[in-house]
Amino acid sequence: MDRRTFMTRTALGGSLAASTLAAPAYAQGKRTLTMVTTWPRGFAGVHDGAQFVADRITALTDGQLTMDLKAAGELVGPFEVFDAVTSGQADMYHAADYYFVGQHPAYAFFTTVPFGMTAQELTTWYYQGEGQALHDKLGEIFGLKSFLAANTGAQTGGWFRKPIEGPEDFQGLRFRMSGLGGQALGKLGASVQVIPGSEVYQALSSGAIDGTEWIGPWADEKAGFQEAAPYYYVASFHEPGPGASVAFNREVYDSLTTSQKQLVETVCQAANGWGLALFDANNAAALARLQAGGTQLMEFSDDVWDAFAKASMETLDGYMDDPLFAEIRTSMTDSMKTTADWISRSERAYLSQRNRVLG
């Protein structure tokens, strides 16, 4: 399917006037590139990842490329960044690509899909398998050049006002969830809401929604969700290791020098590992604080997990008539199985024994 067809199907766009953003500034060989993001300024971890990319590119090019970072709402709305970059009104975005499944459902694979890859599995597929090439193939449809540039690690099942005792409890539940995971939850009868991060706390605290997922203990604590919902489900089916991406307008990217292109790719790779370490370093302490403050840590029952799995496979299967979606899903699944087999025989076996011996 060509770019024009996908653009007419977009569910998250919003036309922007051509004069909204200024063109890149050129002066004595120096350029200022505008990076728009889906993250509110100061949001724990995710905004930090975008800032990491902007600061490192600016510093490592000695200001030859100056990144002008515009957080969500400062220039365009959080769900308008894709259109801003594809149209040439902004130069690049930092975002979770699964926000753009309306443009093409395969974008979900480059953030996360339900029952998909852990952070390590995604990294392996992307850098040592076909992932990066397929990301590029998808981006060509829209005139984008994309790179993984963050990972939050495993995310949680979310915050609920009432416990989830069985699959039937999702019937009519107003729940905030993005991507194909949200579509799967909708198959269980939930009324799924796609709400920008900056609006989630207000929606939860006001009762406009009955529950939400966001990221994990550190970011969730910072957002204050524990003030509005007492039940916190620690493990999730929908985001086992989601990444975020930097995407350049391809004409802008092609205009960079060879060394600048290599630097951009290297910075994005560094941001991917740095971001994962940032979340892993903060999540455990935040979870302990939440529990000490009265949050009830919960686990979904097996029958709920079974319902998640059935709905997830139905969701993914529903897009298999699209050749590119099918190609990417097959590649991801093959890589995931191979990597998981090795990890289960080595790392997971070791961790099981370490926990047994050392407690």
Residue, then its C-alpha position, 0 to 999 in steps of 0.5 A: m500500500d502506498r504512502r497516499t493510501f496510508m495517509t488517508r487512513t491516519a487516525l492520529g494525524g491533524s493537518l498543520a499549516a505549512s507556516t507552523l514551523a520554521a525551516p532549519a536555520y543555516a548560518q556559516g555551515k551550522r544548522t538548527l534542527t527541530m525535534v518534536t516529541t510526544w512527551p511532556r517536558g519533564f516526564a520521567g525517563v521518556h523526556d530524558g531520552a529525547q533530551f539525551v539525543a538532542d544534547r549529545i548530537t548538539a555537543l558531539t557536532d560542536g554545534q554544527l547540528t543544534m537540536d531544538l527540542k520541542a516537548a509535547g504541546e510546545l509546537v504541535g500536539p503529542f499525536e501530531v509529530f508524525d505528520a509534522v515530520t513527514s510533511g517537512q514542517a519539523d525535522m525529526y521526532h522522538a516518540a513511541d512509534y505505536y502511536f502511529v498504527g493509524q498510519h501503518p499497523a506495522y509501526a507497533f513492532f518498533t515500540t511493542v506488540p502484545f506478547g512480543m519482545t523483551a528489551q533484550e530481544l528487541t535490541t537483538w532483532y533490531y541490531q543483529g537481525e532484520g529489525q533495523a532494515l525493516h524499520d527503514k523499509l517501513g519509513e520509506i513509505f512516509g519519507l522517514k529515516s528511523f532509529l531506535a533511541a530508547n527503551t523503558g524495559a518491561q512495563t506494568g499492567g497498570w492502575f485500577r480502581k477495583p481488582i481484576e478477578g477475571p476476564e469479565d471485569f474488563q467488560g465496559l472498563r474505561f481504560r487508557m492503553s495505546g497500540l495494538g495492546g489497546q486493540a486487544l483489550g478492546k476485544l475483552g470489552a474494555s472501552v479503550q482510551v488513547i490519551p496523551g501522557s500529559e492528560v492521563y492523571q487528570a482523566l484518572s483522578s476525575g473518574a473519566i477513566d477507570g484505570t490506566e497503564w503508563i510505563g513503570p513504577w518510577a514514571d508512574e510514581k512521578a505522575g502521581f497515579q497512586e493518588a487516584a487508584p489503589y491497585y497496581y498490576v505489576a506484570s503486563f501482556h502488552e508492553p514487555g520491552p517497548g522502545a521509542s524511536v527518533a525519525f528524521n524527515r528523509e530529505v533532511y537526513d539525506s542532507l547530512t554529511t556522512s559523519q553526521k549520519q554516523l554520529v546520529e546513528t551512534v547517539c541513538q544506539a547509545a540512547n537505547g541502552w542509556g534509557l533502559a539503564l535509567f529505568d532499571a536503576n529507578n524502578a525497584a526503589a519506586l516500587a518499594r515506595l509505592q508499596a510502603g505508601g499503601t499501593q496494593l501490588m497485584e498479579f493477573s490470574d492465569d485465566v486473565w492471561d489466557a484471555f489476553a493471549k487469545a485477544s492479542m493473537e486475534t488482533l495481530d492476525g487481523y493485520m496479516d493481509d498486509p504484506l509488510f505487516a506479515e513480513i515484519r511480524t514473521s521476522m520478529t517472531d522468528s528472532m524472538k523464538t531463537t533469542a528466547d531459547w538461548i536466554s531461557r537455557s542460560e540467563r534464566a536458568y542461572l537466575s533461577q539457581r542464583n535465587r534458589v542458592l542465595g535467596 
